[in-house]
């Protein structure tokens, strides 16, 4: 197994995310002049030429630097039908080269690159980047989470930390309400601020940054959550499965929230 410096690798992953973001921005600009080439994945949604180019770029980087690491990427998983979990002694990259493809396809600027590295089921690195807004969320296990924004020619980097408490009625929450039971919908009728934004990775990162107070979803894939989960954990947000069990990117459900409202939300859903 390739010997790895985690801090050095973390910096590499941030660079790869920026590079993939440039690919996505370039393809987005092209789409203003010509239709995007798409692949219909049926119940799995859409893939575009941009997804494939971004994926090829980052997989090439991983194979160059870490040829014995394993890779699970959204588009590759669709092509091979691969379903798997974590394996002993294995480094596994969980990649979504374009999370929010439907937003991207419709030119809505809320999408991202999501890159994560796990070892034996434990997260080491997570990076999520929105190339349109210039927002990069990044974490290394035990080192905290950071939010970087490109403003002009300067990168402004801030360490994320636990958020100030407020009443649940004041909170901004995101969920797919179509999948909620009628009773659960009634429970949330009193809440004023529900959102659905179209990128699980970014919405989880927004919880980490305190821009959202809670997010939950069912039916997600591991690459949707893997990077953002570490970013939430290192920022002091709560993130678990919806039944309260420890977070597992292969479990397909997630509940993330500010710590002070976690139990209240979990009872409601």
HELIX and SHEET records of a PDB file:
HELIX    1   1 UNK A    6  UNK A   31  1                                  26    
HELIX    2   2 UNK A   42  UNK A   44  5                                   3    
HELIX    3   3 UNK A   49  UNK A   65  1                                  17    
HELIX    4   4 UNK A   74  UNK A   80  1                                   7    
HELIX    5   5 UNK A  101  UNK A  105  1                                   5    
HELIX    6   6 UNK A  168  UNK A  170  5                                   3    
HELIX    7   7 UNK A  177  UNK A  179  5                                   3    
HELIX    8   8 UNK A  182  UNK A  188  1                                   7    
HELIX    9   9 UNK A  200  UNK A  209  1                                  10    
HELIX   10  10 UNK A  222  UNK A  235  1                                  14    
HELIX   11  11 UNK A  259  UNK A  261  5                                   3    
HELIX   12  12 UNK A  262  UNK A  268  1                                   7    
SHEET    1   A 2 UNK A  38  UNK A  40  0                                        
SHEET    2   A 2 UNK A  46  UNK A  48 -1                                        
SHEET    1   B 7 UNK A  70  UNK A  73  0                                        
SHEET    2   B 7 UNK A  91  UNK A  99  1                                        
SHEET    3   B 7 UNK A 112  UNK A 119 -1                                        
SHEET    4   B 7 UNK A 122  UNK A 130 -1                                        
SHEET    5   B 7 UNK A 135  UNK A 140 -1                                        
SHEET    6   B 7 UNK A 144  UNK A 151 -1                                        
SHEET    7   B 7 UNK A 154  UNK A 159 -1                                        
SHEET    1   C 5 UNK A 194  UNK A 195  0                                        
SHEET    2   C 5 UNK A 173  UNK A 175  1                                        
SHEET    3   C 5 UNK A 214  UNK A 218  1                                        
SHEET    4   C 5 UNK A 253  UNK A 257 -1                                        
SHEET    5   C 5 UNK A 238  UNK A 240 -1                                        
END                                                                             
